[in-house]
Amino acid sequence: MKLIKLAFEISLPIDRYDHIYEKTWATPFKNKYLQVSAYQRNSLISFYMDWSIKEDHAGFMLEFDFLGFGASICLYDCRHWDYENDCWEAQK
């Protein structure tokens, strides 16, 4: 379930997406991870914010792009949501 989702983008009509950097860390909180990424893509300028609960990899994401370069930071839950039982799936 999306609690908040904001997005704005002005992009070029080309197909480009290249990872420059990506790093993920475990946090002191159970099942929570922090991920930082940098990339190149076709956006001249963009902003994206997403906060979700009760879905796969629920959490908070913030993303900025400027002149083809972008960065994102994400704090998310590593578990998957069981939609039939309305709870987290059991870890295997």
C-alpha positions as CSV (number, residue, x, y, z in Angstrom):
1,M,0.0,0.0,0.0
2,K,1.5,3.3,-1.1
3,L,1.2,5.9,1.7
4,I,2.9,8.7,-0.3
5,K,4.1,8.8,-3.9
6,L,5.4,11.9,-5.5
7,A,7.1,12.0,-8.9
8,F,8.3,14.7,-11.4
9,E,10.5,14.1,-14.4
10,I,11.6,15.8,-17.6
11,S,13.6,13.4,-19.8
12,L,15.2,13.0,-23.1
13,P,13.8,10.6,-25.8
14,I,16.7,8.2,-25.6
15,D,17.1,4.9,-23.9
16,R,19.9,5.0,-21.3
17,Y,20.4,3.5,-17.8
18,D,23.9,2.7,-16.4
19,H,24.7,1.9,-12.8
20,I,27.7,3.8,-11.5
21,Y,27.5,2.7,-7.8
22,E,25.3,0.7,-5.6
23,K,25.8,-0.3,-1.9
24,T,23.5,-2.0,0.6
25,W,23.9,-2.2,4.3
26,A,22.0,-4.0,7.0
27,T,20.6,-1.8,9.7
28,P,20.2,-2.4,13.4
29,F,16.5,-2.9,12.8
30,K,15.3,-6.4,12.0
31,N,14.7,-7.1,8.3
32,K,15.6,-3.5,7.3
33,Y,18.3,-2.5,4.8
34,L,19.7,0.8,3.6
35,Q,20.6,1.1,-0.1
36,V,22.4,4.0,-1.9
37,S,22.8,4.1,-5.7
38,A,24.2,6.4,-8.3
39,Y,23.4,6.0,-12.0
40,Q,23.2,7.7,-15.4
41,R,19.9,7.8,-17.3
42,N,17.9,9.9,-19.7
43,S,16.4,12.4,-17.2
44,L,17.3,16.0,-17.4
45,I,15.7,16.6,-14.0
46,S,13.6,14.4,-11.8
47,F,12.4,13.9,-8.2
48,Y,10.8,10.8,-6.9
49,M,9.6,9.9,-3.3
50,D,7.8,6.8,-2.3
51,W,6.7,5.6,1.1
52,S,4.9,2.2,1.3
53,I,3.7,-0.4,3.8
54,K,2.1,-3.8,3.5
55,E,3.8,-4.7,0.2
56,D,7.0,-6.5,-1.0
57,H,10.1,-4.5,0.0
58,A,8.0,-1.8,1.7
59,G,9.8,1.3,2.9
60,F,11.0,4.7,2.0
61,M,12.7,5.8,-1.3
62,L,14.1,9.2,-2.3
63,E,15.6,9.7,-5.8
64,F,17.0,12.8,-7.6
65,D,18.3,13.2,-11.1
66,F,20.0,16.2,-12.7
67,L,21.4,16.5,-16.2
68,G,21.6,12.7,-16.8
69,F,23.1,11.7,-13.4
70,G,21.1,10.5,-10.5
71,A,21.2,9.2,-6.9
72,S,18.8,7.3,-4.7
73,I,18.6,6.3,-1.1
74,C,16.2,3.6,0.1
75,L,15.4,2.2,3.5
76,Y,13.3,-0.9,2.9
77,D,12.1,-4.2,4.4
78,C,13.7,-7.3,2.8
79,R,10.5,-9.4,3.3
80,H,7.7,-10.1,0.9
81,W,4.0,-9.4,1.7
82,D,1.5,-12.2,1.8
83,Y,-1.6,-10.6,0.3
84,E,-3.9,-13.5,0.9
85,N,-3.2,-13.6,4.7
86,D,-2.5,-9.9,5.1
87,C,0.9,-10.4,6.8
88,W,4.6,-10.9,6.0
89,E,5.6,-14.2,4.4
90,A,7.4,-16.5,6.7
91,Q,11.2,-16.4,6.2
92,K,12.7,-19.6,4.8
